[in-house]
Amino acid sequence: MYNTTGTLSKDVKDPKTSIGQYLRVTFPNMKPLQTEYKELAGGLVVDSMGANAGTVGTAFDLVIRLMIKPDVTPKSTLALYPFNTTYH
C-alpha cells in the first residue's frame, strides 16, 4: 500500500511515507551531498512573475498526483463540479 501525507514535498521529508522510505533506502548518504550542493549552488534567484510559491507547489503536487493515479478524480475537483457526472 502506498503511504503518503498528501503532498510530494512533505512525502520527501517524511521517512514514514513510501517515497521517503524509498529515498532513504536508495540514497542512504544524501545528507553530506545535500550540504555540499547547497554550499556550492548559492542562492536561488528566479523571477516569480507574480506567482505565489505555495500555489506553484500545490499545482506541482497535484500534477504529480494526477500522473501517478490518472483515473482518480481529486476530491477538490468533485467539490467544484458536483453535478458534472461526465467530468473525468
PDB file of N, CA, C and O in Angstrom:
ATOM      1  N   MET A   1       0.837  -1.185   0.000  1.00  0.00           N
ATOM      2  CA  MET A   1       0.000   0.000   0.000  1.00  0.00           C
ATOM      3  C   MET A   1       0.877   1.242   0.000  1.00  0.00           C
ATOM      4  O   MET A   1       1.884   1.295   0.706  1.00  0.00           O
ATOM      5  N   TYR A   2       0.511   2.204  -0.762  1.00  0.00           N
ATOM      6  CA  TYR A   2       1.249   3.461  -0.885  1.00  0.00           C
ATOM      7  C   TYR A   2       0.900   4.367   0.288  1.00  0.00           C
ATOM      8  O   TYR A   2      -0.276   4.649   0.519  1.00  0.00           O
ATOM      9  N   ASN A   3       1.896   4.824   1.028  1.00  0.00           N
ATOM     10  CA  ASN A   3       1.690   5.681   2.190  1.00  0.00           C
ATOM     11  C   ASN A   3       2.116   7.104   1.850  1.00  0.00           C
ATOM     12  O   ASN A   3       3.251   7.326   1.428  1.00  0.00           O
ATOM     13  N   THR A   4       1.212   8.074   2.030  1.00  0.00           N
ATOM     14  CA  THR A   4       1.503   9.458   1.667  1.00  0.00           C
ATOM     15  C   THR A   4       0.902  10.428   2.670  1.00  0.00           C
ATOM     16  O   THR A   4      -0.060  10.108   3.368  1.00  0.00           O
ATOM     17  N   THR A   5       1.484  11.618   2.729  1.00  0.00           N
ATOM     18  CA  THR A   5       0.920  12.698   3.537  1.00  0.00           C
ATOM     19  C   THR A   5      -0.072  13.504   2.710  1.00  0.00           C
ATOM     20  O   THR A   5      -0.869  14.267   3.255  1.00  0.00           O
ATOM     21  N   GLY A   6      -0.019  13.334   1.406  1.00  0.00           N
ATOM     22  CA  GLY A   6      -0.908  14.067   0.515  1.00  0.00           C
ATOM     23  C   GLY A   6      -0.184  15.046  -0.391  1.00  0.00           C
ATOM     24  O   GLY A   6      -0.734  15.475  -1.405  1.00  0.00           O
ATOM     25  N   THR A   7       1.046  15.406  -0.038  1.00  0.00           N
ATOM     26  CA  THR A   7       1.815  16.302  -0.905  1.00  0.00           C
ATOM     27  C   THR A   7       3.221  15.738  -1.098  1.00  0.00           C
ATOM     28  O   THR A   7       3.794  15.143  -0.186  1.00  0.00           O
ATOM     29  N   LEU A   8       3.757  15.930  -2.276  1.00  0.00           N
ATOM     30  CA  LEU A   8       5.075  15.394  -2.607  1.00  0.00           C
ATOM     31  C   LEU A   8       6.164  15.987  -1.722  1.00  0.00           C
ATOM     32  O   LEU A   8       7.040  15.268  -1.242  1.00  0.00           O
ATOM     33  N   SER A   9       6.109  17.295  -1.505  1.00  0.00           N
ATOM     34  CA  SER A   9       7.162  17.933  -0.712  1.00  0.00           C
ATOM     35  C   SER A   9       7.195  17.393   0.716  1.00  0.00           C
ATOM     36  O   SER A   9       8.277  17.229   1.281  1.00  0.00           O
ATOM     37  N   LYS A  10       6.046  17.115   1.306  1.00  0.00           N
ATOM     38  CA  LYS A  10       6.006  16.529   2.655  1.00  0.00           C
ATOM     39  C   LYS A  10       6.444  15.069   2.621  1.00  0.00           C
ATOM     40  O   LYS A  10       7.130  14.602   3.530  1.00  0.00           O
ATOM     41  N   ASP A  11       6.048  14.352   1.575  1.00  0.00           N
ATOM     42  CA  ASP A  11       6.419  12.931   1.458  1.00  0.00           C
ATOM     43  C   ASP A  11       7.930  12.745   1.394  1.00  0.00           C
ATOM     44  O   ASP A  11       8.466  11.808   1.985  1.00  0.00           O
ATOM     45  N   VAL A  12       8.614  13.625   0.686  1.00  0.00           N
ATOM     46  CA  VAL A  12      10.071  13.525   0.558  1.00  0.00           C
ATOM     47  C   VAL A  12      10.737  13.691   1.924  1.00  0.00           C
ATOM     48  O   VAL A  12      11.729  13.024   2.216  1.00  0.00           O
ATOM     49  N   LYS A  13      10.197  14.573   2.754  1.00  0.00           N
ATOM     50  CA  LYS A  13      10.785  14.849   4.070  1.00  0.00           C
ATOM     51  C   LYS A  13      10.423  13.807   5.125  1.00  0.00           C
ATOM     52  O   LYS A  13      11.154  13.641   6.102  1.00  0.00           O
ATOM     53  N   ASP A  14       9.310  13.109   4.943  1.00  0.00           N
ATOM     54  CA  ASP A  14       8.802  12.191   5.966  1.00  0.00           C
ATOM     55  C   ASP A  14       9.310  10.767   5.731  1.00  0.00           C
ATOM     56  O   ASP A  14       8.988  10.170   4.704  1.00  0.00           O
ATOM     57  N   PRO A  15      10.102  10.203   6.665  1.00  0.00           N
ATOM     58  CA  PRO A  15      10.629   8.847   6.472  1.00  0.00           C
ATOM     59  C   PRO A  15       9.568   7.752   6.589  1.00  0.00           C
ATOM     60  O   PRO A  15       9.851   6.590   6.295  1.00  0.00           O
ATOM     61  N   LYS A  16       8.351   8.105   7.015  1.00  0.00           N
ATOM     62  CA  LYS A  16       7.290   7.101   7.145  1.00  0.00           C
ATOM     63  C   LYS A  16       6.484   6.920   5.857  1.00  0.00           C
ATOM     64  O   LYS A  16       5.705   5.973   5.742  1.00  0.00           O
ATOM     65  N   THR A  17       6.666   7.823   4.891  1.00  0.00           N
ATOM     66  CA  THR A  17       5.930   7.695   3.635  1.00  0.00           C
ATOM     67  C   THR A  17       6.664   6.753   2.686  1.00  0.00           C
ATOM     68  O   THR A  17       7.847   6.471   2.873  1.00  0.00           O
ATOM     69  N   SER A  18       5.968   6.278   1.685  1.00  0.00           N
ATOM     70  CA  SER A  18       6.575   5.364   0.709  1.00  0.00           C
ATOM     71  C   SER A  18       7.740   6.025  -0.023  1.00  0.00           C
ATOM     72  O   SER A  18       8.793   5.412  -0.201  1.00  0.00           O
ATOM     73  N   ILE A  19       7.551   7.273  -0.447  1.00  0.00           N
ATOM     74  CA  ILE A  19       8.616   7.979  -1.157  1.00  0.00           C
ATOM     75  C   ILE A  19       9.783   8.258  -0.216  1.00  0.00           C
ATOM     76  O   ILE A  19      10.942   8.093  -0.596  1.00  0.00           O
ATOM     77  N   GLY A  20       9.482   8.677   0.999  1.00  0.00           N
ATOM     78  CA  GLY A  20      10.528   8.941   1.984  1.00  0.00           C
ATOM     79  C   GLY A  20      11.358   7.704   2.284  1.00  0.00           C
ATOM     80  O   GLY A  20      12.582   7.780   2.392  1.00  0.00           O
ATOM     81  N   GLN A  21      10.686   6.561   2.419  1.00  0.00           N
ATOM     82  CA  GLN A  21      11.402   5.303   2.666  1.00  0.00           C
ATOM     83  C   GLN A  21      12.273   4.935   1.472  1.00  0.00           C
ATOM     84  O   GLN A  21      13.432   4.553   1.631  1.00  0.00           O
ATOM     85  N   TYR A  22      11.706   5.051   0.276  1.00  0.00           N
ATOM     86  CA  TYR A  22      12.449   4.716  -0.941  1.00  0.00           C
ATOM     87  C   TYR A  22      13.718   5.568  -1.059  1.00  0.00           C
ATOM     88  O   TYR A  22      14.797   5.044  -1.332  1.00  0.00           O
ATOM     89  N   LEU A  23      13.583   6.867  -0.853  1.00  0.00           N
ATOM     90  CA  LEU A  23      14.740   7.756  -0.981  1.00  0.00           C
ATOM     91  C   LEU A  23      15.818   7.437   0.046  1.00  0.00           C
ATOM     92  O   LEU A  23      17.007   7.487  -0.269  1.00  0.00           O
ATOM     93  N   ARG A  24      15.414   7.109   1.272  1.00  0.00           N
ATOM     94  CA  ARG A  24      16.393   6.817   2.317  1.00  0.00           C
ATOM     95  C   ARG A  24      17.095   5.478   2.102  1.00  0.00           C
ATOM     96  O   ARG A  24      18.262   5.320   2.460  1.00  0.00           O
ATOM     97  N   VAL A  25      16.382   4.516   1.517  1.00  0.00           N
ATOM     98  CA  VAL A  25      17.000   3.213   1.232  1.00  0.00           C
ATOM     99  C   VAL A  25      17.901   3.309  -0.004  1.00  0.00           C
ATOM    100  O   VAL A  25      19.013   2.781  -0.011  1.00  0.00           O
ATOM    101  N   THR A  26      17.417   3.981  -1.038  1.00  0.00           N
ATOM    102  CA  THR A  26      18.153   4.079  -2.294  1.00  0.00           C
ATOM    103  C   THR A  26      19.360   5.016  -2.196  1.00  0.00           C
ATOM    104  O   THR A  26      20.403   4.761  -2.797  1.00  0.00           O
ATOM    105  N   PHE A  27      19.209   6.082  -1.445  1.00  0.00           N
ATOM    106  CA  PHE A  27      20.276   7.088  -1.295  1.00  0.00           C
ATOM    107  C   PHE A  27      20.549   7.329   0.192  1.00  0.00           C
ATOM    108  O   PHE A  27      20.178   8.375   0.724  1.00  0.00           O
ATOM    109  N   PRO A  28      21.195   6.370   0.870  1.00  0.00           N
ATOM    110  CA  PRO A  28      21.352   6.470   2.327  1.00  0.00           C
ATOM    111  C   PRO A  28      22.302   7.572   2.803  1.00  0.00           C
ATOM    112  O   PRO A  28      22.191   8.005   3.950  1.00  0.00           O
ATOM    113  N   ASN A  29      23.206   8.028   1.986  1.00  0.00           N
ATOM    114  CA  ASN A  29      24.192   9.030   2.415  1.00  0.00           C
ATOM    115  C   ASN A  29      23.987  10.374   1.721  1.00  0.00           C
ATOM    116  O   ASN A  29      24.951  11.002   1.284  1.00  0.00           O
ATOM    117  N   MET A  30      22.759  10.808   1.622  1.00  0.00           N
ATOM    118  CA  MET A  30      22.454  12.032   0.886  1.00  0.00           C
ATOM    119  C   MET A  30      22.756  13.315   1.662  1.00  0.00           C
ATOM    120  O   MET A  30      22.980  14.357   1.047  1.00  0.00           O
ATOM    121  N   LYS A  31      22.767  13.266   2.977  1.00  0.00           N
ATOM    122  CA  LYS A  31      22.934  14.481   3.775  1.00  0.00           C
ATOM    123  C   LYS A  31      24.225  15.230   3.437  1.00  0.00           C
ATOM    124  O   LYS A  31      24.168  16.436   3.198  1.00  0.00           O
ATOM    125  N   PRO A  32      25.395  14.564   3.405  1.00  0.00           N
ATOM    126  CA  PRO A  32      26.622  15.293   3.049  1.00  0.00           C
ATOM    127  C   PRO A  32      26.570  15.867   1.630  1.00  0.00           C
ATOM    128  O   PRO A  32      27.066  16.967   1.383  1.00  0.00           O
ATOM    129  N   LEU A  33      25.973  15.123   0.708  1.00  0.00           N
ATOM    130  CA  LEU A  33      25.861  15.597  -0.668  1.00  0.00           C
ATOM    131  C   LEU A  33      24.942  16.817  -0.746  1.00  0.00           C
ATOM    132  O   LEU A  33      25.243  17.776  -1.456  1.00  0.00           O
ATOM    133  N   GLN A  34      23.824  16.781  -0.017  1.00  0.00           N
ATOM    134  CA  GLN A  34      22.911  17.927   0.007  1.00  0.00           C
ATOM    135  C   GLN A  34      23.606  19.164   0.569  1.00  0.00           C
ATOM    136  O   GLN A  34      23.467  20.262   0.029  1.00  0.00           O
ATOM    137  N   THR A  35      24.341  18.981   1.639  1.00  0.00           N
ATOM    138  CA  THR A  35      25.046  20.101   2.268  1.00  0.00           C
ATOM    139  C   THR A  35      26.058  20.713   1.306  1.00  0.00           C
ATOM    140  O   THR A  35      26.120  21.933   1.156  1.00  0.00           O
ATOM    141  N   GLU A  36      26.846  19.866   0.660  1.00  0.00           N
ATOM    142  CA  GLU A  36      27.844  20.357  -0.294  1.00  0.00           C
ATOM    143  C   GLU A  36      27.180  21.072  -1.466  1.00  0.00           C
ATOM    144  O   GLU A  36      27.643  22.130  -1.894  1.00  0.00           O
ATOM    145  N   TYR A  37      26.098  20.497  -1.985  1.00  0.00           N
ATOM    146  CA  TYR A  37      25.399  21.107  -3.117  1.00  0.00           C
ATOM    147  C   TYR A  37      24.862  22.489  -2.747  1.00  0.00           C
ATOM    148  O   TYR A  37      25.005  23.444  -3.510  1.00  0.00           O
ATOM    149  N   LYS A  38      24.242  22.585  -1.569  1.00  0.00           N
ATOM    150  CA  LYS A  38      23.677  23.870  -1.146  1.00  0.00           C
ATOM    151  C   LYS A  38      24.757  24.931  -0.986  1.00  0.00           C
ATOM    152  O   LYS A  38      24.537  26.098  -1.313  1.00  0.00           O
ATOM    153  N   GLU A  39      25.921  24.532  -0.486  1.00  0.00           N
ATOM    154  CA  GLU A  39      27.030  25.478  -0.328  1.00  0.00           C
ATOM    155  C   GLU A  39      27.548  25.957  -1.682  1.00  0.00           C
ATOM    156  O   GLU A  39      27.832  27.143  -1.854  1.00  0.00           O
ATOM    157  N   LEU A  40      27.670  25.046  -2.639  1.00  0.00           N
ATOM    158  CA  LEU A  40      28.211  25.394  -3.953  1.00  0.00           C
ATOM    159  C   LEU A  40      27.197  26.111  -4.843  1.00  0.00           C
ATOM    160  O   LEU A  40      27.573  26.941  -5.670  1.00  0.00           O
ATOM    161  N   ALA A  41      25.922  25.793  -4.674  1.00  0.00           N
ATOM    162  CA  ALA A  41      24.890  26.339  -5.554  1.00  0.00           C
ATOM    163  C   ALA A  41      24.602  27.806  -5.272  1.00  0.00           C
ATOM    164  O   ALA A  41      24.264  28.551  -6.192  1.00  0.00           O
ATOM    165  N   GLY A  42      24.726  28.233  -4.035  1.00  0.00           N
ATOM    166  CA  GLY A  42      24.409  29.619  -3.702  1.00  0.00           C
ATOM    167  C   GLY A  42      22.905  29.837  -3.683  1.00  0.00           C
ATOM    168  O   GLY A  42      22.122  28.887  -3.684  1.00  0.00           O
ATOM    169  N   GLY A  43      22.522  31.097  -3.664  1.00  0.00           N
ATOM    170  CA  GLY A  43      21.101  31.432  -3.600  1.00  0.00           C
ATOM    171  C   GLY A  43      20.388  31.156  -4.911  1.00  0.00           C
ATOM    172  O   GLY A  43      20.966  31.296  -5.989  1.00  0.00           O
ATOM    173  N   LEU A  44      19.146  30.768  -4.810  1.00  0.00           N
ATOM    174  CA  LEU A  44      18.331  30.508  -5.989  1.00  0.00           C
ATOM    175  C   LEU A  44      17.540  31.767  -6.308  1.00  0.00           C
ATOM    176  O   LEU A  44      16.717  32.215  -5.510  1.00  0.00           O
ATOM    177  N   VAL A  45      17.792  32.323  -7.464  1.00  0.00           N
ATOM    178  CA  VAL A  45      17.116  33.552  -7.852  1.00  0.00           C
ATOM    179  C   VAL A  45      16.295  33.264  -9.108  1.00  0.00           C
ATOM    180  O   VAL A  45      16.839  33.047 -10.191  1.00  0.00           O
ATOM    181  N   VAL A  46      14.992  33.268  -8.939  1.00  0.00           N
ATOM    182  CA  VAL A  46      14.088  33.000 -10.051  1.00  0.00           C
ATOM    183  C   VAL A  46      12.996  34.057 -10.031  1.00  0.00           C
ATOM    184  O   VAL A  46      12.394  34.311  -8.987  1.00  0.00           O
ATOM    185  N   ASP A  47      12.739  34.669 -11.169  1.00  0.00           N
ATOM    186  CA  ASP A  47      11.664  35.642 -11.254  1.00  0.00           C
ATOM    187  C   ASP A  47      10.334  34.909 -11.115  1.00  0.00           C
ATOM    188  O   ASP A  47      10.012  34.038 -11.924  1.00  0.00           O
ATOM    189  N   SER A  48       9.578  35.256 -10.107  1.00  0.00           N
ATOM    190  CA  SER A  48       8.320  34.547  -9.846  1.00  0.00           C
ATOM    191  C   SER A  48       7.214  34.956 -10.803  1.00  0.00           C
ATOM    192  O   SER A  48       6.189  34.280 -10.892  1.00  0.00           O
ATOM    193  N   MET A  49       7.409  36.049 -11.515  1.00  0.00           N
ATOM    194  CA  MET A  49       6.384  36.556 -12.434  1.00  0.00           C
ATOM    195  C   MET A  49       5.065  36.748 -11.698  1.00  0.00           C
ATOM    196  O   MET A  49       3.997  36.679 -12.307  1.00  0.00           O
ATOM    197  N   GLY A  50       5.134  36.988 -10.389  1.00  0.00           N
ATOM    198  CA  GLY A  50       3.940  37.256  -9.594  1.00  0.00           C
ATOM    199  C   GLY A  50       3.274  36.032  -9.007  1.00  0.00           C
ATOM    200  O   GLY A  50       2.292  36.161  -8.276  1.00  0.00           O
ATOM    201  N   ALA A  51       3.780  34.849  -9.307  1.00  0.00           N
ATOM    202  CA  ALA A  51       3.159  33.617  -8.796  1.00  0.00           C
ATOM    203  C   ALA A  51       3.555  33.385  -7.340  1.00  0.00           C
ATOM    204  O   ALA A  51       4.709  33.580  -6.961  1.00  0.00           O
ATOM    205  N   ASN A  52       2.593  32.970  -6.539  1.00  0.00           N
ATOM    206  CA  ASN A  52       2.847  32.627  -5.145  1.00  0.00           C
ATOM    207  C   ASN A  52       3.518  31.262  -5.086  1.00  0.00           C
ATOM    208  O   ASN A  52       3.062  30.318  -5.731  1.00  0.00           O
ATOM    209  N   ALA A  53       4.597  31.150  -4.318  1.00  0.00           N
ATOM    210  CA  ALA A  53       5.341  29.884  -4.240  1.00  0.00           C
ATOM    211  C   ALA A  53       4.466  28.741  -3.724  1.00  0.00           C
ATOM    212  O   ALA A  53       4.603  27.607  -4.181  1.00  0.00           O
ATOM    213  N   GLY A  54       3.581  29.023  -2.789  1.00  0.00           N
ATOM    214  CA  GLY A  54       2.683  27.990  -2.265  1.00  0.00           C
ATOM    215  C   GLY A  54       1.722  27.480  -3.327  1.00  0.00           C
ATOM    216  O   GLY A  54       1.435  26.284  -3.387  1.00  0.00           O
ATOM    217  N   THR A  55       1.227  28.379  -4.160  1.00  0.00           N
ATOM    218  CA  THR A  55       0.316  27.983  -5.239  1.00  0.00           C
ATOM    219  C   THR A  55       1.043  27.130  -6.269  1.00  0.00           C
ATOM    220  O   THR A  55       0.505  26.133  -6.748  1.00  0.00           O
ATOM    221  N   VAL A  56       2.253  27.519  -6.605  1.00  0.00           N
ATOM    222  CA  VAL A  56       3.049  26.746  -7.564  1.00  0.00           C
ATOM    223  C   VAL A  56       3.349  25.362  -6.998  1.00  0.00           C
ATOM    224  O   VAL A  56       3.257  24.369  -7.720  1.00  0.00           O
ATOM    225  N   GLY A  57       3.703  25.282  -5.725  1.00  0.00           N
ATOM    226  CA  GLY A  57       3.976  23.991  -5.083  1.00  0.00           C
ATOM    227  C   GLY A  57       2.757  23.090  -5.063  1.00  0.00           C
ATOM    228  O   GLY A  57       2.857  21.891  -5.320  1.00  0.00           O
ATOM    229  N   THR A  58       1.603  23.672  -4.757  1.00  0.00           N
ATOM    230  CA  THR A  58       0.361  22.898  -4.751  1.00  0.00           C
ATOM    231  C   THR A  58       0.042  22.385  -6.149  1.00  0.00           C
ATOM    232  O   THR A  58      -0.368  21.235  -6.311  1.00  0.00           O
ATOM    233  N   ALA A  59       0.227  23.223  -7.149  1.00  0.00           N
ATOM    234  CA  ALA A  59      -0.025  22.803  -8.530  1.00  0.00           C
ATOM    235  C   ALA A  59       0.907  21.668  -8.928  1.00  0.00           C
ATOM    236  O   ALA A  59       0.487  20.716  -9.586  1.00  0.00           O
ATOM    237  N   PHE A  60       2.167  21.767  -8.531  1.00  0.00           N
ATOM    238  CA  PHE A  60       3.136  20.713  -8.843  1.00  0.00           C
ATOM    239  C   PHE A  60       2.726  19.403  -8.177  1.00  0.00           C
ATOM    240  O   PHE A  60       2.750  18.349  -8.813  1.00  0.00           O
ATOM    241  N   ASP A  61       2.349  19.464  -6.901  1.00  0.00           N
ATOM    242  CA  ASP A  61       1.903  18.263  -6.192  1.00  0.00           C
ATOM    243  C   ASP A  61       0.693  17.635  -6.883  1.00  0.00           C
ATOM    244  O   ASP A  61       0.611  16.414  -7.010  1.00  0.00           O
ATOM    245  N   LEU A  62      -0.241  18.471  -7.328  1.00  0.00           N
ATOM    246  CA  LEU A  62      -1.441  17.956  -7.990  1.00  0.00           C
ATOM    247  C   LEU A  62      -1.098  17.300  -9.325  1.00  0.00           C
ATOM    248  O   LEU A  62      -1.644  16.248  -9.657  1.00  0.00           O
ATOM    249  N   VAL A  63      -0.205  17.907 -10.085  1.00  0.00           N
ATOM    250  CA  VAL A  63       0.201  17.320 -11.369  1.00  0.00           C
ATOM    251  C   VAL A  63       0.841  15.950 -11.151  1.00  0.00           C
ATOM    252  O   VAL A  63       0.535  15.001 -11.873  1.00  0.00           O
ATOM    253  N   ILE A  64       1.728  15.843 -10.159  1.00  0.00           N
ATOM    254  CA  ILE A  64       2.363  14.556  -9.855  1.00  0.00           C
ATOM    255  C   ILE A  64       1.310  13.537  -9.445  1.00  0.00           C
ATOM    256  O   ILE A  64       1.351  12.388  -9.884  1.00  0.00           O
ATOM    257  N   ARG A  65       0.371  13.950  -8.608  1.00  0.00           N
ATOM    258  CA  ARG A  65      -0.684  13.033  -8.157  1.00  0.00           C
ATOM    259  C   ARG A  65      -1.520  12.539  -9.336  1.00  0.00           C
ATOM    260  O   ARG A  65      -1.878  11.363  -9.394  1.00  0.00           O
ATOM    261  N   LEU A  66      -1.830  13.430 -10.272  1.00  0.00           N
ATOM    262  CA  LEU A  66      -2.623  13.033 -11.435  1.00  0.00           C
ATOM    263  C   LEU A  66      -1.830  12.127 -12.374  1.00  0.00           C
ATOM    264  O   LEU A  66      -2.409  11.285 -13.060  1.00  0.00           O
ATOM    265  N   MET A  67      -0.512  12.296 -12.406  1.00  0.00           N
ATOM    266  CA  MET A  67       0.314  11.414 -13.236  1.00  0.00           C
ATOM    267  C   MET A  67       0.397  10.019 -12.625  1.00  0.00           C
ATOM    268  O   MET A  67       0.422   9.022 -13.347  1.00  0.00           O
ATOM    269  N   ILE A  68       0.440   9.949 -11.293  1.00  0.00           N
ATOM    270  CA  ILE A  68       0.545   8.658 -10.614  1.00  0.00           C
ATOM    271  C   ILE A  68      -0.777   7.901 -10.669  1.00  0.00           C
ATOM    272  O   ILE A  68      -0.792   6.690 -10.889  1.00  0.00           O
ATOM    273  N   LYS A  69      -1.887   8.610 -10.470  1.00  0.00           N
ATOM    274  CA  LYS A  69      -3.208   7.982 -10.477  1.00  0.00           C
ATOM    275  C   LYS A  69      -4.131   8.761 -11.422  1.00  0.00           C
ATOM    276  O   LYS A  69      -4.993   9.507 -10.957  1.00  0.00           O
ATOM    277  N   PRO A  70      -3.966   8.600 -12.726  1.00  0.00           N
ATOM    278  CA  PRO A  70      -4.748   9.400 -13.667  1.00  0.00           C
ATOM    279  C   PRO A  70      -6.246   9.089 -13.673  1.00  0.00           C
ATOM    280  O   PRO A  70      -7.039   9.904 -14.144  1.00  0.00           O
ATOM    281  N   ASP A  71      -6.640   7.933 -13.160  1.00  0.00           N
ATOM    282  CA  ASP A  71      -8.056   7.568 -13.168  1.00  0.00           C
ATOM    283  C   ASP A  71      -8.808   8.029 -11.926  1.00  0.00           C
ATOM    284  O   ASP A  71     -10.012   7.800 -11.816  1.00  0.00           O
ATOM    285  N   VAL A  72      -8.120   8.672 -10.995  1.00  0.00           N
ATOM    286  CA  VAL A  72      -8.752   9.118  -9.756  1.00  0.00           C
ATOM    287  C   VAL A  72      -9.042  10.609  -9.856  1.00  0.00           C
ATOM    288  O   VAL A  72      -8.141  11.406 -10.117  1.00  0.00           O
ATOM    289  N   THR A  73     -10.302  10.986  -9.649  1.00  0.00           N
ATOM    290  CA  THR A  73     -10.681  12.390  -9.665  1.00  0.00           C
ATOM    291  C   THR A  73     -10.434  12.985  -8.283  1.00  0.00           C
ATOM    292  O   THR A  73     -10.966  12.471  -7.299  1.00  0.00           O
ATOM    293  N   PRO A  74      -9.639  14.059  -8.179  1.00  0.00           N
ATOM    294  CA  PRO A  74      -9.383  14.669  -6.871  1.00  0.00           C
ATOM    295  C   PRO A  74     -10.669  15.163  -6.217  1.00  0.00           C
ATOM    296  O   PRO A  74     -11.571  15.648  -6.900  1.00  0.00           O
ATOM    297  N   LYS A  75     -10.752  15.039  -4.896  1.00  0.00           N
ATOM    298  CA  LYS A  75     -11.943  15.477  -4.165  1.00  0.00           C
ATOM    299  C   LYS A  75     -12.211  16.958  -4.384  1.00  0.00           C
ATOM    300  O   LYS A  75     -13.366  17.382  -4.429  1.00  0.00           O
ATOM    301  N   SER A  76     -11.146  17.750  -4.521  1.00  0.00           N
ATOM    302  CA  SER A  76     -11.330  19.186  -4.744  1.00  0.00           C
ATOM    303  C   SER A  76     -12.054  19.447  -6.061  1.00  0.00           C
ATOM    304  O   SER A  76     -12.846  20.384  -6.162  1.00  0.00           O
ATOM    305  N   THR A  77     -11.787  18.625  -7.061  1.00  0.00           N
ATOM    306  CA  THR A  77     -12.470  18.774  -8.347  1.00  0.00           C
ATOM    307  C   THR A  77     -13.935  18.404  -8.214  1.00  0.00           C
ATOM    308  O   THR A  77     -14.800  19.076  -8.775  1.00  0.00           O
ATOM    309  N   LEU A  78     -14.219  17.344  -7.479  1.00  0.00           N
ATOM    310  CA  LEU A  78     -15.606  16.937  -7.271  1.00  0.00           C
ATOM    311  C   LEU A  78     -16.385  18.024  -6.543  1.00  0.00           C
ATOM    312  O   LEU A  78     -17.571  18.222  -6.807  1.00  0.00           O
ATOM    313  N   ALA A  79     -15.725  18.728  -5.630  1.00  0.00           N
ATOM    314  CA  ALA A  79     -16.383  19.813  -4.909  1.00  0.00           C
ATOM    315  C   ALA A  79     -16.692  20.984  -5.842  1.00  0.00           C
ATOM    316  O   ALA A  79     -17.709  21.658  -5.680  1.00  0.00           O
ATOM    317  N   LEU A  80     -15.816  21.222  -6.814  1.00  0.00           N
ATOM    318  CA  LEU A  80     -16.037  22.322  -7.751  1.00  0.00           C
ATOM    319  C   LEU A  80     -17.100  21.993  -8.795  1.00  0.00           C
ATOM    320  O   LEU A  80     -17.818  22.878  -9.260  1.00  0.00           O
ATOM    321  N   TYR A  81     -17.196  20.713  -9.161  1.00  0.00           N
ATOM    322  CA  TYR A  81     -18.144  20.299 -10.199  1.00  0.00           C
ATOM    323  C   TYR A  81     -19.045  19.177  -9.685  1.00  0.00           C
ATOM    324  O   TYR A  81     -18.995  18.071 -10.223  1.00  0.00           O
ATOM    325  N   PRO A  82     -19.866  19.425  -8.664  1.00  0.00           N
ATOM    326  CA  PRO A  82     -20.631  18.338  -8.043  1.00  0.00           C
ATOM    327  C   PRO A  82     -21.703  17.725  -8.944  1.00  0.00           C
ATOM    328  O   PRO A  82     -22.089  16.573  -8.747  1.00  0.00           O
ATOM    329  N   PHE A  83     -22.182  18.474  -9.919  1.00  0.00           N
ATOM    330  CA  PHE A  83     -23.267  17.954 -10.750  1.00  0.00           C
ATOM    331  C   PHE A  83     -22.800  17.509 -12.132  1.00  0.00           C
ATOM    332  O   PHE A  83     -23.619  17.102 -12.956  1.00  0.00           O
ATOM    333  N   ASN A  84     -21.526  17.579 -12.391  1.00  0.00           N
ATOM    334  CA  ASN A  84     -20.987  17.181 -13.682  1.00  0.00           C
ATOM    335  C   ASN A  84     -20.509  15.731 -13.583  1.00  0.00           C
ATOM    336  O   ASN A  84     -19.346  15.475 -13.269  1.00  0.00           O
ATOM    337  N   THR A  85     -21.394  14.806 -13.847  1.00  0.00           N
ATOM    338  CA  THR A  85     -21.067  13.383 -13.720  1.00  0.00           C
ATOM    339  C   THR A  85     -20.203  12.880 -14.868  1.00  0.00           C
ATOM    340  O   THR A  85     -19.635  11.792 -14.780  1.00  0.00           O
ATOM    341  N   THR A  86     -20.095  13.659 -15.948  1.00  0.00           N
ATOM    342  CA  THR A  86     -19.284  13.216 -17.083  1.00  0.00           C
ATOM    343  C   THR A  86     -17.853  13.713 -16.992  1.00  0.00           C
ATOM    344  O   THR A  86     -17.015  13.347 -17.816  1.00  0.00           O
ATOM    345  N   TYR A  87     -17.562  14.549 -15.990  1.00  0.00           N
ATOM    346  CA  TYR A  87     -16.188  15.068 -15.855  1.00  0.00           C
ATOM    347  C   TYR A  87     -15.264  13.952 -15.444  1.00  0.00           C
ATOM    348  O   TYR A  87     -15.554  13.213 -14.504  1.00  0.00           O
ATOM    349  N   HIS A  88     -14.165  13.826 -16.132  1.00  0.00           N
ATOM    350  CA  HIS A  88     -13.078  12.921 -15.747  1.00  0.00           C
ATOM    351  C   HIS A  88     -12.231  12.647 -16.948  1.00  0.00           C
ATOM    352  O   HIS A  88     -11.252  11.906 -16.856  1.00  0.00           O
TER     353      HIS A  88
END
